[in-house]
Amino acid sequence: MKTRLAVLLMLCLVSVSFAQAPERQQFIRTEAPVIALTHVRVIDGTGAAPRDDQTIIINNGKIESVGSSANAKTPANAQTLDLQGYTVLPGLVGMHDHMFFPMGGSPPMYSNMGSSFPRLYLALGVTTIRTTGSVAPYTDLEIKRLIDTGRMIGPKMHVTAPYLEGRGSFTPVMHELTGADDARRMVNYWADLGATSFKAYMNITRDELRAAVEEAHKRGLKVTGHLCSIGFKEAAEIGIDDLEHGLMVDSEFVPNKQPDQCPPGAAVSTSLRQLDLNGTAAQETIRSLVAKNVAITSTLPVFEAAGAALSQSGIGAASALLNPRVLNVMSTDTRVRYLQARARVSPETNYVALLRKAMEFERAFVQAGGLLIAGLDPTGNGGIVAGFGDLREVELLVEAGFTPIDAIKIASLNGAKFLGENSRIGSIVPGKQADLMVVKGNPATTIADIEKVEIVFKDGVGYDSEKLIQSVQGLVGIR
């Protein structure tokens, strides 16, 4: 009996492995020990000027060389792709890239998109993600394991543990901390299971945040936060490593703000509209964050969607927020829910001005020496979808006043630096992993060309972007 069970188990494992090989193979555009990308424009992610007519040699998954095509020696055994008219960029490093998506309801619910999101992230050039908060942490950890072992297609993942939320959570998918000891237990429990970062949330207390930061730092791990009960300067003093969403969520400028209390959203918005970015208070906050080496994660797409009905002159343009490619990957129910939510956006006449101010804050932070990283945050009203939103973030950074070259660096090398991975990923430099995106056109002059992704290399394997997108049509909002 034991022998028969063992044979059956072996047959099951063999059938699974045979099923997976063609599944993966159908999405691969190019795979070979040596690959040459010739006559291509290179934007290397370091902030350097683009270089035209370059040849990139990929050898066993790593970048072997980058140089002028006129002088390049292409190995005889190389699989060659002539990419004249195309640009190669580093794979993006998505630093606020959840695996879950809003499902509506009251109170609001969220569900993991474990099938559609990994493929969409990779398809649109996001080769590494930090999940930045989890509602299904065991699932996220298992998806990471399956991707790492080649049994699923998706980006490299840095898994963030469940939210560190205090009392008063707006959704039942989050555990509410009972105090500092509970925060310590959560950090150690999830670190033991493989989580590599932590995210504090809106109602956490200073004692709970301090305890979480202390425990995470003992393990060499980092803590970020979407805060409200705690202001940015307070969090910096406690030792937080990163702050999500930039100015849009900073409550410290609310008059008479009470310690450990999250003010109403309207009060936060009003205080920010009245804030003078050149004034003492705002400048002190920026200086404090820079001095304490606290990064800021820009997530402009989720805020653009929040003001969709109000937008003028680019921000919230219908072309971005009613992108047919995005709508087509949504299930019918999800698409209807998003369009209805979009139609209900309140006519708050100065929302665009507030978003502009948030953009100016991010630019001032960078000018002061701060590390700005980037993500999309696929939550909000349901219009922000994996991969597509990451590309939109780069476009909005340009809208904010960054050059296309700087915006690409923010979305690639800066994220790699924060993760401590910049020796391996984040820029197109010999010796690094061949995590690359190939786009038609020139994003250095027309940033919208960044959406024209055709091939995405992860560890030297080139995936067909459109085939990956087509494989998940109608699945976002389901799985």
N, C-alpha and C positions, 0 to 999 in steps of 0.2 A: 504493500500500500504506500509506504513512504517513497519507494522508488518511482511509482506511477505519479505521485504528487510532484516529485522533483522534476520528472520529465515534463509534466504539464506546465510547471512553473518556467522551465527553461524555454519551452515552446512559446509561452506568452511573452517572455523577455525578447526572444528572437523576433517574434512577429512585431513587437513594438519598435525594435530597432530598425527593421526593414521598412516599417511604415514611416519612420521619421526621416530616413535618408532622402526619399523622393520628395517628401514634404518640404524639406529645407532646400533641396536642389532646384526646385521650380522657381525659387525666388532669387537665385544667384545669377548675376550677369557675367561675372568673371571670377575665376578662382584658379590660381596657379602658384607654384613656388616662387616664381619671379614674374613681376608685372611691371610694364613700363607705360607710364602715362605721358604721352609726348605732345609737344606744341600747345601746352596749356598755360593759362594765366594762373599764377599762384598768389593767393592772399594767405600769408602763413600764420596769422593769428597773433603775431608778436607786436603788432602795431606798425610794422614796416610797410613801406609802399609796395603796391602790387608789382610782380615781375611777370613780364610777358614772355611767351614762347619758351617755356620751361619744360624740362623732362624730370619726372619723379620716378625713381626706381624703388619698387617695393620688393623686399626679399624676405621670405618666410614670415610675413605678417608685420614687418617693420620697415620704416623708411630708411633706405640705404643711402640715397643721395638725391639732391635737388640741385639742378643747374641748367644753364642755357642749353636749349636743344641743339644749337649749332656746335657745341663742344661735347655734348653728352655721348657716352659710349654705352649703347643699349646692348645688354647681354644677348648672345645668340639664342639662348633658350627662353627669352622673355616673351610672355604674352603681351602684345602691344596694343594699346588703345590710342588712336590719334584723336586728340581732344581740342583741335583748333576751334576757336569760338566758344570754348568752355572755360570755367574758372574752378579751381580746386581750393577749398577752404578746409580748415580743421573741423572735425566733428564737433558739434556743439556740446557743451556740458550744462545740462539743464539743472538748475539749482533750486527750483520749486516745482518739481514735476511729479505730482501725485500719481498713484495708480488707481485712484478712485474718481468718481464723477457724481454730481448731484442728481438725485432721483425725484426731487420735489417732495411734497407732503408737508404737513404741519403737525409736529415739529419736523424740520427738514431731515431727510435721510440721504445716505450716500452708499454707493456700492462699488466694489472693485471691478475694473475693466481689465481683467487679467488676460483676456484673449486679444482684444483690439488695441489697447494702449501700447504694449511692448512693440508691436509691429509698426504702429503709427509713429512712435518716437523715432525708431530706427529709420523708417522710410523717409522721414523729413530731415534727416541729418543729425539727430540727437543721439550720439553714440555713448554718452554717459549721463546718468541721471542721479540726483539725490531725491528721494521720495518726499522728504520734508513734511512728515506727518503721515501716520497710517491709521486707517480704520479697520484693516484686516492684516495685521502684522505677520501672522503665521503664513498667510498667502503670499505676501510680499517676499518673505524670506525664502519660501519654496520656489517662487518664480525666479528669483535671483539664482538659486541653486540650479534650476533647470536650464536657464540661459547660460550659466557658467560652464555647465557640462555639455552644452551643445544640443540639448533636447528641446529647447524653445528658441525662437528667434526674437531678439530684443536687444536693448542697450545694456551696457555695463551698469550695474545698480549699486548705489550706496543706500542702504535701507535705514530709514529713520523710524524710531520706535513709536508706539501710540502717543498721542498728544498728552502733554503734561498740563492738564487743565484743572483750575480750581473750581470752587462751588459756583454754580450758575451757568453751566454749559447750555448752549441753545439747541444742542442736538444730542440724542441719546447714544450716538455712536462713540461718545467720548467718556472715559472714566473720569470721575471728579475726585481729585486728591483730597485726602482727609488731614493733611498736614505735612510737615517737613520729612518725618520718618517715612511716610507713604511715598513721597517723591524719591527718597533714597532707595527704597525697595524697588520701585519701578525702574529706575535707571540701572541698577545692578541686575535685575531679573532679565531685562531685554538686552543688555550688553552681553550677558552670558549666552543668550540665544543667537547673537550675531548682529544685532543692530549696531550701527556705527555712528549714529548721531541722534540727537534729541531735539524736540521742539516744544517750547513753552507756549501756552495759549492764553487767551484773553483774560481769564479770571484768576490766574495763578497769583499767589501772594509772594511778597519779597522773601519770606522765610522759605517757602517751597522752592522758589527759583534758586535761591542761594544753595540750598541742599542739593538740588539737581546738578547745578554747575560744579559744586565741589566733588560729587561722586563721579560725574562724567570726566572731569579733568584728571582725577586720579588714574583713570584708565586711558588717558590720552585721547579722549573723545570730545566732540564739540557740541555746544548747545546753541540753537537759534531760537527765535521767538516771533510770533505774531502777537504782540502785546497790546494791552489796553489798561489793565489795572496798574501796570508799572510803566513809567515813562522811559524814554530812551536813555537819558543820562543816568537814571537810577539803575537801569539794567546794565549799563556799561560799568558802573561802579561795582556791581555785584560780580561781574566777570563774564557776562554773556559774550558769545563769539560772533554772532550774526543777528541782524534784525530784518525781518521780512516786511516787504511792501513799502519800505521807505516812509516818507512823510505822511502818507495817507492814513496811517493808523496811530501816529504818535499822539498820546493823550496828555503829555506833560504841559501843554500850553493852555489847557482848560482852566479858567479861573476857579480858584478854591477847590481844585481837585483833591479828593480825599485819598489817603494812603490805602493801597491794596483794593481800591474800588475802581471798577470800569465805568467811566461816565457814559451817558447815552451817546449814541452815534451822532446825533444832531449837534450835541455840544462839542464833540471833537471836530466835526466839520466846520462849525462856526468859528472855533478858535483858530483853525488852520487858515481859513479864508482871511482872517484878520491879522495873521502873522506876517511880520515884515522879515523876509529872508535875509535882509542886510542888517537887521537889528541885532541887538546884543544877545537876546535869548536864543534865536536860531543859530547864530554864529557860535555861541558857547556850546550848543549841542553838537554841532559839526566838529568843533575842535576836540570835544570830549571823546567822541566816537573814534576820531582819527588817532588821538593819543592812546586810547585803550586798544587799538587794533581791532575794532569791531567792524565787520563787513556789513554792507547793506545789500539785500536782494531786491532787485527791481522786478516787479511783476505788473508792468503797465497794461498788458492785454485784458486782465480781469477788471481793471478799473475803466478801461476804454469801453468795454461791454456794458458796464454799469450805467454809463451815460450815453448809451447808443442813440437814443431818440433825440438827443440834444446837440449832437455834434455838428460843428462847422469846421471848414478848412482843414480837412484831413483826419482829425481824431474822430474815431467812431464812424468813419465813412462806410457807406453801405457795401462797397466793394470788399471791405475787410470783414465786416460783421455779418454779411449775408453771402459769404463765399460759397458757391455751389459745391465745391469739393468738400468743404467742411459739412455742409448740410447733408450731403449724400452718404457720409459715413455714419450719420445718426440714424437710429431707429425712427420709425414714423412717430411714435409717442414722444420720443425725446425731441425731435424736431418741432413738433407742435408745441410742446411745453416751453421750449426756448423762444419761439416766435411770439407766444402769448406773453411770456415774461418780458421780452423786449418791448412789446407794445404797451406794457404797463409802466415803463420807466417814467418817473415823475418829472414834469417839466421844471426842473430846478435850474434856473437860468444861469447860475454861475458855476455849474459843475465843471464845465470845460476850463474855466479859469482856475479852479482848484487843481484839476489834473495838470494843467500847465505849470502851476506852482510846484507840484510834486516832481515834475520833470526838472524844473530849475533847481530844486533841492538836490536831486541826484547829481546834476552837473556840478553844483557847488561843492558837494561832498568829494567828488573825484578831483576837482581842482585843488582841494585842500589836502589831497594825498590819500583819500580813503579808497578802499577796495570795494568796487561795485561789481556784483555778480548778477546773474539773470536767470529768470524762469518764467513760466506762463501762469501757473495756478489754475488748473482746470476745474474751477468751482463756480462761484458767482451765480449768474443766471443761466448757466448751462450752455453758453455760446463759445466757450474756450475749450478746444479739443487738443489732445496730445499731439505734439509735433507741429501742427499748423500754428498753434499759439506761440511756440518757441520761435518760429520764423517771424511771426508778427511782433514779438518782443524786440527783435533786432531792428525791424523797421521803425518801431516806436522810439527806440533809443536814438535813431537818426532824427526822427521828428522832434525829439527832445533837445537836439543840438549837437549830438556827438557826430563825428565823421563816420561814414560806413566802416572804415578800417578800425576805428576805436570801438564801435558797436560790436563788431565781430570779435574783437579781442575780449571785450567784457563778457560775451556769451560763450567764450571758449577757454582761452588761457586763464582768465581770472578765476573761473570756477575751478579749473584744475589746480590752481595755486591754493585756493581755500581748502580743497580736499587733500592737499599734500601729494597730488598726482602729477604735478607739472613736469616731472622728469620723464614721465611716460606718455602723457597725452596733452592735448590742449593747443598744440601748435605743430606746424609742418617743419620738423627739424630732423635731420638724420639721427637715427638711433631710437626715435620714439615709435610707438605703435602706429601702424598705418590706419588711423581712424580719420577718415576724410569724407567730405561731401563734394560731389561733382555737380555743378549747376551750369545751365546754359546761359550765356550772357556775361555781364560784368557788374556784380553787386557794388564794386567800388565807385561806379558812376551812377548806377541805377539800382538802388537798394532792393527794389521790388523783384529784381532778378534772382534774389536769394530763394524765392519760392519755386524756381524752376529746377528743382532737384531731380536728377535722373539716376545717379548711382551713389550709393553710400557704402564706403568701405569701413568695416570694423575688423581690426586685426588682420588687415590685408585681404579680406574676402569682400568682393563687391556685390552688393545686393541691388536688385532692381526696384527702385522706389515705387513706381506706378503699380507694379504687380503686388507689392506689399499692401498698398492702399486699397487696391481692388479686392484683395482677399478679406477685407473687413467692412465692406460696404453694408450699411444698415445695422452694424453691431454695436456702435457706441450707444450706451444706455441700456444694453442688454448684457453684454459680457466683455 
